[in-house]
Amino acid sequence: MIFKKRNFIDNKEIFAVKKVLQSGILSKYLGEPGKLFNGGPKVKLFEKKIQKYFKVNHALVVNSWTSGLICAVGALDIEPGDEIIVPPWTMSACITSILFWNAIPIFADIEKDYYTISPSEIEKKITKKTKAIISVDIFGQSADMEKINKIAKKYKLKVISDTAQAIGSKYNGKFSGTLADIGGFSLNYHKHIHTGEGGILVTNNKKYADKMRLIRNHGESVIKKTANKKDLINSFGFNFRMGEIEAAIGIEQLKKLKKILNKNIETANLFKKEFSQLKGLSIPKIRNKATHVYYIYPMLIDQKKCKFSKYELQNFLEKEGIYIGVDYVNLHLLPMFKHKIAYGKKNFPWSLSNRKLIYKEGICPIAESYKKKNFICFSMCEYDYSKKNIKLIAKKIKEFWKKNSN
């Protein structure tokens, strides 16, 4: 079965890129004080468009969401040995952005129904060293930001919202990613909208925005202008800058966001119609007061009601030319947390001798069980599923279900 690859790039982006090329300005940053510190005309225009679209005070673009996470953590005055609570189900950049600042990732399990970090598990993991929470709006909808922000306020913590997979979704009427101290979105090629590679940071806090701009563009070159400020601990930066071509593409992609999300929701509704009656299969649940934009279509197989494993279903479908995802990484079980590393125990917090106790199997039982036994999904941003495609997929799955279920 051949699925058409999704492509929302058309003549609008081509024309925008052509204009940038004709201008000769492919980038216009300078790592020194002045008007060019924050980039060229397309970058600045893209940031203004984002600011208006998501109704935030500050927006800045970077060359990847990984860079964005490094900027976000660095903006919070995180010091070596500080702890940041993060879910095990997310991209590895969430933990590497913590480790980058010599802080320690502490994993809190996910919610059963929504796959996002569990507020009750967050509260169990808070210690005197805890300084922040990274909440991940995974698979297309927001984490429970009302509860998370309440916990953060209670313990005087900061919150970063990683909304890489849920751009345009809403929670309590506000855009996901805008409900934290700092939020942001990914623009890499398999997200809802993309610029090839890229990332967006949003915040309503000027101090955080200023710090992230310093980290984005060799901040050590301009820090002398504000050297009397005690809170500017991150006086160095990097080349995390987005170019003019990517910004021009991003401007056009942002215009299409609503249309793209509606397409995902329409496809998800067709999947729901086909799969909702299958015994032992749980389809996605949408949080109260939230919307879902379906980066993927996640489902769970109830092993008590089904004779087969998710891998047997996967093998059957692959023989029929249908790809279905069955795994999601558990970050706390990565090899990086299990082996001796080159850094000494004294100068790198996460190489402490007790790290195996912190990151051992069993600390996130829901996430671990889902990976081993229950979780399957369809990629919603990779393929342009037609109604005919969905009917054929459903037909094959129903055939398998009938043959292999109780």
Residue pairs with C-beta under 8 A, 6 or more apart in sequence:
1 320
1 321
1 322
1 389
1 392
1 393
2 321
3 323
3 383
3 384
3 385
3 389
4 383
4 384
4 386
5 382
5 383
5 384
6 381
6 382
6 383
6 384
7 384
8 193
8 253
8 256
8 260
9 249
12 252
12 255
13 248
13 249
13 252
13 253
16 248
16 249
16 251
16 252
17 245
17 248
17 249
19 248
20 26
20 42
20 244
20 245
20 248
21 245
23 244
25 40
25 41
25 42
25 244
26 243
26 244
26 245
27 39
27 40
27 241
27 243
27 244
28 36
28 39
28 40
28 41
28 43
28 244
29 36
29 37
29 38
29 39
29 40
29 217
29 241
30 36
30 37
31 37
31 217
31 218
31 221
31 222
31 237
31 239
32 221
32 222
33 221
33 222
33 225
37 213
37 217
37 222
38 44
38 60
38 213
38 217
39 217
39 241
39 242
39 247
40 244
40 247
41 244
42 244
42 245
42 247
42 248
42 251
43 61
43 241
43 242
43 243
43 244
43 247
45 247
45 251
46 61
46 242
46 247
46 248
46 250
46 251
46 254
47 59
47 60
47 61
48 59
49 251
49 254
50 56
50 59
50 61
50 200
50 202
50 254
51 57
51 58
51 59
51 202
53 254
53 257
54 175
54 177
54 178
54 202
55 174
55 175
55 178
56 178
56 202
56 203
56 204
57 203
57 204
57 205
57 206
57 209
58 202
58 203
58 204
58 205
58 206
58 208
58 209
59 200
59 201
59 202
60 200
60 201
60 209
60 212
60 213
60 216
61 198
61 199
61 200
61 201
61 242
61 246
61 247
61 250
62 68
62 71
62 198
62 199
62 200
62 201
62 216
62 240
62 241
62 242
63 197
63 198
63 199
63 239
63 240
63 241
63 242
63 243
63 246
64 186
64 188
64 197
64 198
64 199
64 240
65 93
65 162
65 164
65 184
65 185
65 186
65 187
65 188
65 198
65 199
65 200
66 93
66 96
66 97
66 199
67 199
67 216
67 238
67 240
68 184
68 186
68 199
68 200
68 201
68 240
69 93
69 94
69 97
69 134
69 160
69 162
69 184
70 97
70 100
70 101
70 215
70 238
70 240
71 201
71 211
71 212
71 215
71 216
71 240
72 97
72 160
72 182
72 184
72 201
72 208
72 212
73 84
73 97
73 98
73 100
73 101
73 103
73 132
73 134
73 160
74 100
74 101
74 211
74 212
74 215
74 234
75 182
75 207
75 208
75 211
75 212
75 215
75 234
76 131
76 132
76 158
76 160
76 181
76 182
76 208
77 231
77 233
77 234
78 84
78 98
78 101
78 103
78 131
78 132
79 101
79 102
79 103
79 233
80 101
80 102
80 103
80 349
81 102
81 103
81 104
81 129
81 349
82 101
82 103
82 104
82 129
82 130
82 131
82 132
83 103
83 104
83 105
83 106
83 127
83 129
83 130
83 131
84 98
84 103
84 104
84 105
84 106
84 130
84 131
84 132
84 133
84 134
85 105
85 106
85 107
85 108
85 117
85 122
85 125
85 126
85 130
85 132
85 133
85 134
86 94
86 95
86 98
86 105
86 106
86 107
86 108
86 117
86 133
86 134
86 136
86 331
87 94
87 107
87 108
87 109
87 110
87 116
87 117
87 134
87 135
87 136
87 138
87 367
88 107
88 109
88 110
88 330
88 331
88 332
88 333
88 364
88 367
88 368
89 110
89 115
89 136
89 138
89 328
89 329
89 330
89 331
89 367
90 134
90 136
90 138
90 162
90 331
91 164
92 329
92 331
92 334
94 105
94 134
94 136
94 162
94 331
95 105
95 331
98 104
98 105
98 134
99 105
99 350
102 348
102 349
103 131
103 349
104 129
104 349
104 350
104 358
105 331
105 350
106 125
106 127
106 130
106 358
107 125
107 331
107 332
107 359
107 363
107 364
108 117
108 118
108 121
108 122
108 124
108 125
108 364
109 117
109 118
109 121
109 363
109 364
109 365
109 366
109 367
110 116
110 117
110 118
110 364
110 366
110 367
110 370
111 117
111 118
111 144
111 366
112 366
113 285
114 141
114 143
114 144
114 285
114 287
115 138
115 139
115 298
115 370
116 135
116 136
116 137
116 138
116 141
116 142
116 143
116 144
117 133
117 135
117 136
117 143
117 148
118 366
119 144
119 147
119 148
119 151
122 133
122 148
122 151
123 151
126 151
126 155
126 157
130 155
130 157
131 157
131 158
132 157
132 158
132 159
132 160
133 148
133 151
133 152
133 157
133 158
133 159
133 160
134 159
134 160
134 162
135 143
135 145
135 148
135 159
135 160
135 161
135 162
135 180
136 143
136 161
136 162
136 164
136 165
137 143
137 161
137 162
137 163
137 164
137 165
137 166
137 169
137 176
137 177
138 165
138 166
138 295
139 165
139 166
139 284
139 294
139 295
139 296
139 298
139 377
140 165
140 166
140 169
140 264
140 292
140 293
140 294
140 295
140 296
140 380
141 166
141 169
141 171
141 176
141 286
141 287
141 290
141 291
141 292
141 293
142 163
142 166
142 169
142 170
142 171
142 176
142 179
142 287
142 290
143 161
144 287
145 159
145 161
145 171
145 172
145 176
145 179
145 180
146 171
146 172
148 159
149 159
149 179
149 180
151 157
152 158
152 159
158 181
158 182
159 180
159 181
159 182
160 180
160 181
160 182
160 183
161 176
161 177
161 178
161 179
161 180
161 182
161 183
161 184
162 183
162 184
163 169
163 176
163 177
163 183
163 184
163 185
164 184
164 185
164 186
164 191
165 186
165 191
165 295
165 296
166 176
166 177
166 293
166 295
167 176
167 177
167 185
167 186
167 191
167 192
167 193
167 257
167 293
168 175
168 176
168 192
168 257
168 258
168 261
168 293
169 175
169 176
169 261
169 290
169 291
169 292
169 293
170 176
170 290
170 291
171 179
171 287
171 289
171 290
171 291
172 179
172 289
172 290
173 289
176 183
177 183
177 184
177 185
177 202
178 202
178 204
181 203
181 205
181 208
182 201
182 202
182 203
182 205
182 208
182 212
183 201
183 202
183 203
184 199
184 200
184 201
184 202
185 191
185 199
185 200
185 202
186 198
186 199
187 193
187 194
187 195
187 196
187 197
187 198
187 199
187 200
187 246
187 250
187 253
188 194
188 196
188 197
188 198
189 196
189 197
190 379
190 381
190 382
191 295
191 381
192 257
192 260
192 261
192 264
192 293
192 295
192 381
193 250
193 253
193 254
193 256
193 257
193 260
194 253
195 242
195 246
195 247
195 249
195 250
195 253
196 246
196 249
197 246
198 242
198 246
198 250
201 209
201 212
203 209
203 212
207 231
211 232
211 234
213 219
214 222
214 223
214 232
214 234
214 235
214 237
215 234
215 236
215 237
215 238
215 240
216 237
216 238
216 240
216 241
217 237
217 238
217 239
217 240
217 241
218 236
218 237
218 238
218 239
219 234
219 235
219 236
219 237
220 235
220 236
220 237
221 237
223 232
223 235
226 232
242 250
261 293
263 384
264 293
264 294
264 380
264 381
265 292
265 293
265 294
267 294
267 297
267 380
267 385
267 390
268 284
268 292
268 294
268 297
268 380
270 385
270 387
270 390
271 283
271 297
271 378
271 390
271 394
272 283
272 284
274 390
274 391
274 393
274 394
274 397
274 398
275 281
275 283
275 299
275 394
275 397
276 283
278 397
278 398
278 401
279 305
279 306
279 401
279 405
279 406
280 301
280 302
280 304
280 305
280 306
280 405
281 299
281 300
281 301
281 302
281 306
281 401
282 299
282 300
282 301
282 302
283 299
284 292
284 294
284 297
284 298
284 299
286 292
294 380
295 380
295 381
296 325
296 377
296 378
296 379
296 380
296 381
297 377
297 378
297 380
298 375
298 376
298 377
299 375
299 376
299 377
300 370
300 374
300 375
300 376
301 310
301 313
301 373
301 374
301 376
302 374
303 309
303 373
303 374
305 405
305 406
306 404
306 405
306 406
307 404
307 405
307 406
308 400
308 404
308 405
309 373
310 326
310 373
310 374
310 375
310 376
311 326
312 404
313 324
313 326
313 376
313 397
313 400
314 324
314 326
314 376
316 396
316 400
317 323
317 324
317 396
317 397
317 400
318 324
320 396
322 393
322 396
323 379
324 376
324 377
324 378
325 376
325 377
325 378
325 379
326 375
326 376
326 377
327 371
327 375
328 367
328 370
328 371
328 375
329 371
330 364
330 367
330 368
330 371
332 359
332 363
332 364
333 359
333 361
333 368
337 350
337 355
337 356
337 358
337 359
338 356
338 359
341 348
341 351
343 351
344 351
345 351
345 352
345 353
361 368
362 368
378 385
378 393
383 389
385 393
